[in-house]
Amino acid sequence: MRRPRVLFVAAATALLVVLSAAAQRTLGQTQTFAGADARSIALFREAGKVLLNPRCLNCHPVDDRPTQTDRMEPHRPWVVRGVDGNGAPGLACGTCHHAANFDAAGVPGNPGWRLAPASMGWQGRSLGAICEQIKDPARNGAKDMDALLHHVSEDSLVGWAWMPGGRRTPAPGTQAAFGALMRAWADSGAGCPPDKAE
């Protein structure tokens, strides 16, 4: 199970080196905004392999119902987002999802288990639309870029995606590698792919 993570970290590192070298060759000594943006977009496309993974998408629905499993099936039992992302009164997320996975019943867990804010729904959206969404404090939970990078790099609920337990397929790579990739994206201008189907 660890080999795919090691390969992703190596691939992400190699991609950063290749993209950096390619950007330098293309741009010469004077880096233009367009070149920086192209590098930034390439970095975000790589990050999209995580963002568009079921481990992330299941908790980022565009409607009020989460999905589950690698096949992104509707959540069973029927649950809804609720006012604050913690479920409806009487059936909060914490009713079934506890501080850790309960593998005997196949129920995932984390102390902060909840849905992403409705403004951060990603399912069915293009990578470009997701990119614009996560940069917008009006739609990302009032996070500036530093707070966003801290969230993706260090939040334990985000980190669950790489250690989901049971038979769930983890997100590719590691949270540390994803955080580094997102940091490189931000440092290169936080460019977004065109807003169209990927």
Buried (B, 14 or more C-beta within 10 A) or exposed (E): EEEEBEEBBEBBEEBBEEBBEBBEEEBEEEBEEEBBBBBBBBBBBBBBBBBBBBBBBBBBBEEBEBBBBEEBEEBEEEBEBBEEBBBBEEBBBBEBBBEEBBEEEEBBBBEBBBBBBBEBBBBEBBBBBBBBBBBEEEBBBEBEBEEBBEBBBEBEBBBBBBBBBEEBEBBBBBBBBBBBBBBBBBEBBBBBBEEEEE
